[in-house]
Amino acid sequence: MNGIRSEQESERSFGMRNFKYVETIKDALEKECPLTVSCADVVALSARDGIVMLGGPRIEMKTGRKDSKESYISEVETSIPNHNDSISSVLARFKSIGIDVEGTVALLGAHSVGRVHCVNLVRRLYPTVDPTWDPEYAEYIKGRCPTSDPDPNAVLYARNDRETPMILDNMYYKNILNHKGLLLIDQQLAFDPTTTPFVEKMAADNGYFHDQFVRAIQLLSEINPLTNDQGEVRKNCRFVNSN
């Protein structure tokens, strides 16, 4: 609207879908309690409930966020790590917002669920397969991504965790220690001296992983929230309010 580009247009948002459900939730809230619950809170609480639905821990999350009155697409690229960033860069980026190494390792455990589009994997497949991959796992990935130039609009993907793909558990850490991590950052996380001790501990103890995941998500959800007159409660999540 008015030439303003949404954060959803960023390359960092590639593969994200089903924003329509945010609108569905927001519409229901507006009917019951108009201009009370922000879209920012809807997203945060949806993440909280989604984690539980995936077998993860219940996270007590604060509310009261306001929605922004402008787009921050220019900040998305600098604030959200890229899957090809080095582990040192990722750790530094999270440290800058108050999340320590242990918390960063836990957050990357979110890779325990979901899938990765082949567009983000081909660099490890072509022209030659990354030799650090477990051979059987590499064969699976190449079967899922048989071309070096996949159509970004097609649903071509591979799963990080094939054992418990829709459960938020510590299988991710077991996999990456066995050279079965999809992304370069997964591989680096497993074998960087700074992060390996935490990876090994989380691989051995699912409860410890969940505890650290809760702590990290709480920190992440409370970074620089807009409150009071710093923002607004949008009527429609796709647009700023007209008045």
C-alpha positions in Angstrom: 0.0 0.0 0.0 1.3 3.4 -1.0 4.6 1.9 -2.2 5.4 0.4 1.2 6.9 -3.1 1.0 6.0 -5.7 3.5 8.5 -7.6 5.5 6.9 -10.7 3.9 8.6 -9.7 0.6 12.1 -10.2 2.1 14.1 -13.2 0.9 14.3 -14.2 4.6 10.6 -14.9 4.5 10.9 -17.3 1.6 8.9 -20.4 2.1 6.7 -19.0 4.9 3.1 -19.7 4.3 -0.4 -19.6 5.8 -0.4 -16.0 6.9 -4.1 -16.2 6.2 -4.6 -17.8 9.6 -3.3 -14.7 11.3 -6.1 -12.8 9.6 -8.6 -15.5 10.6 -7.6 -15.2 14.3 -7.5 -11.4 14.1 -10.9 -11.2 12.6 -12.4 -13.3 15.4 -10.7 -11.1 18.0 -11.9 -7.9 16.4 -15.5 -9.2 16.7 -15.2 -10.0 20.4 -12.9 -7.2 21.6 -12.1 -4.6 18.9 -8.7 -2.9 18.9 -7.5 -4.8 21.9 -5.1 -7.6 20.8 -2.4 -6.6 18.4 -1.2 -8.6 15.4 2.2 -8.8 17.0 0.6 -10.6 20.0 -1.3 -12.8 17.7 1.9 -13.9 16.0 3.7 -14.4 19.3 0.9 -16.4 20.9 0.4 -18.5 17.8 4.1 -19.4 18.0 3.6 -20.4 21.7 0.6 -22.6 20.9 2.3 -24.1 17.8 5.3 -25.2 19.9 2.9 -27.0 22.2 1.1 -28.6 19.3 4.4 -29.9 18.0 5.1 -31.6 21.3 7.3 -28.9 22.7 7.1 -27.1 26.1 4.5 -24.6 27.2 6.0 -21.1 27.3 4.6 -18.4 29.4 4.7 -15.4 27.1 4.0 -11.7 27.9 1.4 -9.8 25.9 0.8 -6.1 25.3 2.8 -5.6 22.2 1.7 -2.9 19.7 1.9 -3.1 15.9 4.2 -0.9 14.0 3.0 2.0 11.9 5.6 1.4 9.2 7.5 -1.4 7.4 10.8 -2.6 8.6 11.8 -4.6 5.6 15.2 -2.9 5.5 16.0 -4.3 8.9 14.9 -7.9 8.2 18.0 -8.7 6.2 20.3 -7.5 9.0 18.4 -8.9 11.9 17.6 -12.4 10.8 20.6 -14.7 10.1 21.0 -16.4 6.7 21.3 -20.1 6.4 24.7 -19.7 4.8 26.1 -17.4 7.5 29.0 -18.7 9.5 28.4 -19.9 13.0 30.5 -17.1 14.4 28.3 -14.6 12.6 25.1 -16.2 13.8 26.3 -16.2 17.4 27.4 -12.6 17.2 24.0 -11.6 15.8 22.1 -13.3 18.6 24.5 -12.0 21.2 23.8 -8.4 20.0 20.1 -8.9 21.0 20.9 -10.5 24.4 20.8 -14.3 23.6 23.9 -16.3 24.6 25.5 -19.2 23.0 23.5 -21.8 24.9 20.3 -20.0 23.9 21.3 -19.7 20.3 22.0 -23.5 20.1 18.6 -24.1 21.6 16.8 -21.8 19.1 18.4 -23.6 16.2 16.7 -26.7 17.6 13.6 -25.4 15.9 15.1 -27.1 12.8 13.8 -30.3 14.5 10.5 -29.7 12.7 9.6 -28.5 9.2 11.5 -28.7 6.0 14.0 -26.8 3.8 13.3 -25.8 0.2 15.8 -27.3 -2.4 16.7 -23.7 -3.4 18.6 -23.5 -0.1 20.2 -26.9 -0.5 21.6 -27.0 -4.0 24.9 -25.4 -3.0 25.7 -28.5 -1.0 24.6 -30.9 -3.8 25.9 -29.5 -7.0 28.3 -29.8 -8.8 29.4 -32.2 -6.2 27.8 -33.5 -3.0 29.1 -32.1 0.2 31.4 -34.9 1.5 30.7 -34.1 5.2 27.1 -35.4 4.8 26.3 -39.0 5.9 26.2 -40.8 2.5 22.8 -42.3 3.0 21.4 -39.0 4.1 23.0 -37.3 1.1 21.4 -39.8 -1.2 18.0 -38.9 0.4 18.6 -35.2 -0.1 19.7 -35.6 -3.7 16.6 -37.7 -4.4 14.4 -34.9 -3.0 16.4 -32.2 -4.9 17.3 -33.9 -8.3 18.2 -30.6 -10.1 20.7 -27.9 -9.5 18.1 -25.2 -10.5 14.9 -26.0 -8.7 11.8 -24.0 -9.3 11.4 -21.7 -6.3 7.6 -21.8 -6.7 7.4 -25.6 -6.6 7.2 -27.5 -3.4 10.6 -29.2 -3.6 12.0 -29.8 -0.1 13.8 -32.1 2.2 13.3 -32.7 5.9 16.0 -32.1 8.5 14.7 -34.7 10.9 13.3 -37.8 9.2 12.7 -39.7 12.4 10.3 -37.3 14.2 9.7 -34.6 11.6 6.7 -33.0 13.3 7.9 -33.2 16.9 10.0 -30.5 18.5 12.6 -32.7 20.2 16.3 -33.2 20.5 16.5 -35.6 17.5 17.9 -32.6 15.6 21.0 -32.5 17.7 21.5 -36.3 17.4 21.2 -36.0 13.6 23.6 -33.1 13.2 26.2 -34.9 15.3 25.8 -37.8 12.9 26.4 -35.5 9.8 22.7 -35.4 9.0 22.1 -31.7 9.1 20.5 -30.0 6.0 22.0 -26.6 6.2 25.5 -25.4 6.5 24.7 -23.7 9.8 23.5 -27.1 11.2 26.8 -28.7 10.3 28.8 -25.8 11.8 26.7 -25.8 15.0 27.5 -29.5 15.6 31.3 -29.2 15.1 32.3 -25.7 16.2 34.2 -25.9 19.5 32.1 -23.0 20.9 28.8 -24.8 20.3 29.6 -28.5 20.3 29.4 -29.0 24.1 25.8 -27.6 24.1 24.8 -29.7 21.1 26.1 -32.8 22.8 24.3 -32.0 26.0 21.0 -31.3 24.2 21.4 -34.5 22.2 21.6 -36.4 25.4 18.9 -34.7 27.4 15.6 -33.6 25.8 14.4 -31.9 29.0 17.5 -29.7 29.0 16.9 -28.8 25.4 13.3 -27.8 26.2 14.4 -25.7 29.2 16.9 -23.8 27.2 14.4 -23.4 24.3 11.8 -21.9 26.6 14.4 -19.4 28.0 15.6 -18.4 24.5 12.1 -18.0 23.1 11.0 -15.8 26.0 14.0 -13.6 25.4 13.4 -13.5 21.7 9.8 -12.6 22.2 10.6 -9.6 24.4 13.2 -7.9 22.2 12.3 -4.2 21.7 8.5 -4.5 21.8 6.4 -1.5 20.8 4.2 -0.5 23.7 1.9 2.3 24.6 1.9 5.1 22.0 5.0 3.7 20.2 2.6 1.7 18.0 -1.0 0.8 17.4 -3.4 -2.1 17.5 -4.1 -2.7 13.8 -7.7 -3.4 12.7 -6.3 -5.4 9.8 -2.8 -7.0 10.0 -2.0 -6.2 6.4 -2.4 -2.5 6.8 -1.7 0.3 9.2 -4.8 2.0 10.6 -6.1 4.9 8.5 -6.8 7.2 11.4 
